[in-house]
């Protein structure tokens, strides 16, 4: 089965903002060049979509309430969600913070038929986390994902083995994985507009038009998807990025933003109980060209100051930048479970002092909120341009 939360970030926020239930709500930073992270279904009715520029979303739905994201909270709820899944079956394959594939074959004798297991998961998610979910059940990952999408929000759809082909053949060709807008246009020029049309087209014809993807698309049109649910428990990376309101060449501004992103990344690492062996820096320039630089460190890190120091080295390694910077990102990669990793004490006592200070900062943040205590360099300036006192 495929289990997916409904408007996850918004749903988590509405738990403490019940007065906003039923209203258009957008989670994202209000800046002109920020993007929508999540929108309520009321906002989506106006055309608002995830990853849409915030400026466009606000033109479409000017009455929307904008809530700044709290990534640490979302990861905490995600961990609780995955724990619910793993209490049902060991075969859980997370796709993101709010969705996963589950193979429940081994749970049938213990918990009953698939539909009952799906309803059990939905009840537990609602009761324990206070949010709604949608569940798709089928013999394959591909069809289960289609089912969860088609029953949103707050629904369950089970497509049995004897229903699979007929159900798929009732859908437009865009429902197939690998068929985006451009591929759909190519197929439409061939008179192929539905999944049934794909199924009726010879594989050789599809391969001539789509290359190796042709056989894959044809198999999906008949419900053939042999991929198993592959359990994964650790994220491959954790990071944060920010788009500037105005493209910048200012080193001081870049350094300040990298420090902010290092703190966001380190906080999420510690919240997830992870450390990183590699730090990566991402730069997107004014012409939208993007470069990344990364460095593997000798000792795994979860400290913002250590991540910041490596990120600055990576920035210097870029040399003279060809143009102004539009976006900067910091990412921690090659993650390991902190509980199973020995953090070697540094010969520089300042490293350990920073780690201890940030752990205290985590405790203060949990009690008083994200902006209670910040490094002095990250305090918002007042109207005169000086840091707030």
C-alpha positions in Angstrom: 0.0 0.0 0.0 1.0 3.6 -0.5 0.1 5.9 2.5 0.3 9.7 1.9 -0.6 12.5 4.2 -3.0 15.2 3.0 -1.3 18.6 2.7 1.2 17.5 5.4 2.8 20.8 6.4 -0.5 22.6 6.5 -2.2 19.8 8.4 0.5 19.9 11.1 0.1 23.6 11.5 -3.7 23.5 11.7 -3.4 21.3 14.8 -2.6 24.4 16.8 -4.5 26.8 14.5 -8.0 25.3 14.3 -9.5 28.7 13.5 -7.9 28.3 10.0 -9.6 25.0 9.2 -11.6 25.4 6.0 -9.7 28.5 4.9 -7.0 28.8 2.2 -3.7 28.4 3.9 -0.2 28.3 2.5 3.0 27.2 4.2 6.0 29.1 2.9 8.1 32.2 3.5 6.2 35.3 2.4 9.1 36.7 0.3 8.5 37.6 -3.3 10.9 34.9 -4.6 10.1 32.2 -2.1 8.1 29.1 -3.2 5.0 27.4 -1.8 5.9 24.4 0.4 2.4 23.3 1.0 -1.1 24.5 0.4 -4.5 23.5 1.9 -7.1 22.0 -0.4 -9.0 25.3 -0.1 -5.9 27.1 -1.5 -5.4 24.5 -4.2 -8.9 25.2 -5.5 -7.6 28.6 -6.6 -4.7 26.9 -8.5 -2.1 27.1 -5.8 0.5 24.3 -6.1 3.6 23.2 -4.2 6.9 24.7 -5.6 4.9 27.5 -7.2 6.5 31.0 -6.7 4.9 32.6 -3.7 4.2 35.8 -5.7 2.2 33.8 -8.2 0.3 31.9 -5.5 -0.7 35.2 -3.7 -2.0 36.6 -7.0 -4.1 33.5 -7.4 -5.3 33.5 -3.9 -4.7 36.9 -2.2 -7.0 35.9 0.8 -4.7 33.0 1.7 -3.2 32.9 5.2 0.6 32.4 5.0 2.4 30.4 7.7 6.2 30.3 7.9 7.4 26.7 7.9 8.7 24.9 11.0 10.8 22.1 9.5 12.0 20.7 12.8 8.4 20.1 13.8 7.5 18.4 10.5 10.5 16.0 10.9 9.4 15.2 14.5 5.8 14.4 13.2 7.4 12.4 10.3 9.3 10.3 12.8 6.1 9.5 14.7 4.4 8.7 11.4 7.1 6.2 10.3 6.9 4.6 13.8 3.2 3.9 13.2 4.1 2.3 9.8 6.9 0.2 11.3 4.5 -1.1 14.0 2.4 -2.6 11.2 5.2 -4.0 9.0 9.0 -4.1 8.8 8.8 -3.5 5.1 8.5 0.3 5.0 10.0 2.4 2.1 9.7 6.1 2.9 9.5 8.3 -0.2 9.5 11.6 1.7 8.7 13.0 5.1 5.0 12.3 4.7 4.5 9.2 2.5 5.7 5.7 2.2 5.2 2.3 0.6 4.3 -0.6 2.9 4.3 -4.3 2.1 1.8 -5.7 4.5 1.8 -9.3 3.2 3.4 -10.5 6.4 0.9 -8.6 8.6 -2.3 -10.2 7.1 -2.4 -13.1 9.6 -1.9 -10.8 12.6 -3.9 -7.8 11.5 -6.5 -9.1 9.0 -7.2 -8.2 5.4 -5.5 -5.3 3.5 -8.5 -2.9 3.6 -8.7 -3.4 7.4 -5.0 -2.6 7.8 -5.4 0.5 5.7 -8.2 1.7 7.8 -6.3 0.9 11.0 -3.4 3.1 9.8 -5.7 5.9 8.9 -7.4 5.8 12.4 -4.0 5.7 14.2 -2.6 8.6 12.2 -5.7 10.7 12.9 -5.9 9.8 16.6 -2.1 9.9 17.4 -1.0 12.7 15.1 -4.1 14.8 14.5 -3.8 14.8 10.7 -5.5 12.9 7.9 -4.0 10.5 5.4 -5.0 8.7 2.1 -4.2 5.1 1.5 -4.0 3.2 -1.9 -3.9 -0.6 -1.9 -2.9 -2.8 -4.8 -0.6 -5.6 -5.9 2.1 -3.2 -7.1 3.7 0.0 -6.0 2.7 1.8 -9.2 -1.0 1.0 -8.9 -1.0 1.6 -5.1 0.4 5.1 -5.7 -2.3 5.9 -8.3 -4.9 4.7 -5.9 -3.8 6.9 -3.0 -3.7 9.9 -5.4 -7.2 9.2 -6.7 -8.8 9.0 -3.3 -7.4 12.2 -1.8 -8.0 13.8 0.6 -8.8 11.6 3.6 -9.7 8.4 1.6 -8.9 4.8 0.9 -9.0 3.0 -2.4 -8.3 -0.6 -2.9 -7.7 -1.9 -6.5 -7.9 -5.7 -6.5 -5.9 -7.9 -8.9 -8.9 -8.6 -11.1 -9.7 -4.9 -11.3 -6.2 -3.6 -12.1 -6.1 -3.6 -15.9 -9.7 -2.3 -16.3 -9.0 0.5 -13.8 -5.7 1.5 -15.4 -7.3 1.5 -18.9 -9.9 4.0 -17.8 -7.2 6.6 -17.0 -5.5 9.3 -19.2 -2.0 8.5 -20.4 -0.5 11.1 -17.9 -1.3 8.7 -15.0 1.7 6.5 -16.1 5.0 7.1 -14.3 7.5 8.5 -16.8 4.8 10.3 -18.9 5.2 14.0 -18.3 3.7 16.8 -20.3 6.2 16.6 -23.1 5.9 12.8 -23.5 2.1 13.1 -23.3 2.3 15.6 -26.3 4.5 13.2 -28.3 2.0 10.3 -27.6 -1.0 12.5 -28.4 0.5 13.2 -31.9 0.5 9.4 -32.3 -3.2 9.3 -31.3 -2.3 7.8 -27.9 -4.3 9.6 -25.2 -5.3 7.0 -22.6 -3.5 4.1 -20.8 -5.7 1.8 -22.9 -4.2 3.3 -26.0 -0.7 2.6 -24.7 -1.6 -1.0 -23.9 -2.8 -1.5 -27.5 0.3 0.0 -29.1 3.1 -2.5 -30.0 6.2 -2.2 -27.7 8.4 -1.8 -30.8 6.5 1.3 -31.8 6.7 2.8 -28.3 10.5 2.1 -28.1 11.1 3.8 -31.5 9.3 6.9 -30.2 10.3 6.9 -26.5 13.5 4.9 -26.4 14.0 2.5 -23.5 11.1 4.2 -21.6 8.7 2.8 -24.2 8.9 -0.8 -22.8 8.6 0.5 -19.2 5.5 2.6 -20.1 3.9 -0.4 -21.9 4.5 -2.7 -18.9 2.9 -0.1 -16.6 -0.2 0.1 -18.8 -0.8 -3.6 -18.1 -0.1 -3.2 -14.3 3.3 -4.8 -14.5 5.6 -3.4 -11.9 8.0 -6.0 -10.3 9.7 -3.6 -7.9 9.6 -4.7 -4.3 9.2 -2.4 -1.3 12.7 -1.7 -0.2 13.0 -0.6 3.5 15.2 2.5 4.1 15.3 4.2 7.5 18.0 6.9 7.2 17.6 9.9 5.0 20.3 10.3 2.4 20.8 14.0 3.2 19.4 16.9 5.2 19.7 20.5 4.2 18.2 23.9 3.6 18.4 26.6 1.0 17.2 30.1 0.5 16.5 32.3 -2.5 17.6 36.0 -2.1 15.0 38.7 -2.6 17.6 40.4 -4.9 20.5 38.6 -6.5 23.7 39.4 -4.6 27.5 39.6 -4.9 27.9 40.6 -1.3 30.2 38.2 0.5 29.1 39.3 4.0 25.4 38.6 3.1 26.4 35.2 1.7 28.3 34.4 4.8 25.4 35.4 7.0 22.9 33.3 5.0 25.2 30.3 5.0 25.5 30.6 8.8 21.7 30.7 9.0 21.3 27.6 6.8 24.0 25.8 8.7 22.0 26.3 11.9 18.8 25.0 10.2 20.6 22.0 8.8 22.4 21.2 12.1 19.2 21.5 14.1 17.4 19.1 11.8 20.4 16.7 12.1 20.3 16.7 15.8 16.5 16.4 15.9 16.7 13.3 13.6 19.5 11.9 15.7 22.0 11.9 12.8 25.5 13.1 12.0 27.0 13.8 8.6 30.3 12.9 7.0 30.0 15.2 4.0 29.0 18.9 3.8 27.8 20.3 0.4 27.3 23.9 -0.8 24.9 24.9 -3.6 25.0 28.1 -5.5 22.5 29.2 -8.2 23.5 32.2 -10.2 21.4 35.0 -11.8 21.1 33.0 -15.1 19.8 30.0 -13.1 23.0 28.0 -13.7 23.8 25.9 -10.6 27.0 24.5 -9.1 27.6 22.4 -6.0 30.8 21.7 -4.1 31.2 19.1 -1.3 33.8 18.0 1.2 34.0 14.9 3.4 35.1 15.7 6.9 37.3 13.5 9.1 34.9 13.4 12.0 31.1 13.3 11.5 29.4 16.6 12.4 26.1 17.8 13.8 27.3 21.3 14.8 26.2 24.4 12.9 29.6 26.1 13.4 31.5 23.1 12.0 29.1 22.9 9.0 29.5 26.6 8.5 33.3 26.5 8.6 33.3 23.8 5.9 30.7 25.6 3.8 32.8 28.8 3.9 35.8 26.7 2.6 33.7 25.4 -0.2 32.6 29.0 -1.1 36.2 30.1 -1.2 37.0 27.1 -3.5 34.6 28.4 -6.1 37.0 31.3 -6.7 35.8 34.4 -8.5 32.1 34.0 -9.1 30.9 34.6 -12.7 27.8 36.6 -11.7 25.5 37.5 -8.8 24.0 34.7 -6.7 20.3 34.0 -6.7 20.2 31.0 -4.3 22.4 29.4 -1.7 22.0 26.1 -0.1 23.8 24.0 2.6 23.4 20.2 2.8 24.6 17.5 5.1 25.2 14.2 3.3 26.4 10.6 4.1 24.3 10.5 7.2 24.9 8.1 10.1 22.9 7.3 13.2 24.5 9.5 15.9 23.8 6.9 18.6 26.0 4.4 16.7 28.8 6.9 15.7 31.6 7.8 18.0 32.1 11.6 17.8 35.9 12.0 18.3 36.8 14.8 20.7 38.5 17.6 18.8 41.9 18.9 19.8 40.3 22.4 19.4 38.1 22.7 22.5 36.0 25.3 20.7 34.5 22.6 18.5 33.1 20.8 21.5 32.0 24.1 23.2 30.0 25.0 20.1 28.4 21.5 20.0 27.4 21.9 23.7 26.1 25.4 23.2 23.9 24.3 20.3 22.5 21.4 22.3 21.4 24.0 24.9 20.0 26.1 22.1 17.9 23.1 21.0 16.4 22.9 24.5 15.6 26.6 24.5 14.0 26.4 21.1 11.8 23.4 22.0 10.5 25.4 25.0 10.2 28.9 23.6 10.1 28.6 19.8 12.4 28.9 16.8 13.5 32.5 17.2 14.0 32.7 20.9 17.8 32.6 20.9 19.9 33.2 17.8 23.6 33.9 17.1 24.1 37.7 17.2 25.0 37.8 13.5 21.6 36.4 12.7 19.5 38.9 14.6 17.2 40.9 12.4 18.5 44.5 11.9 16.4 47.4 13.0 15.3 50.2 10.7 18.7 51.8 11.0 20.5 48.7 9.8 22.0 47.8 13.2 21.3 44.5 14.9 18.4 44.5 17.3 19.5 44.9 20.9 
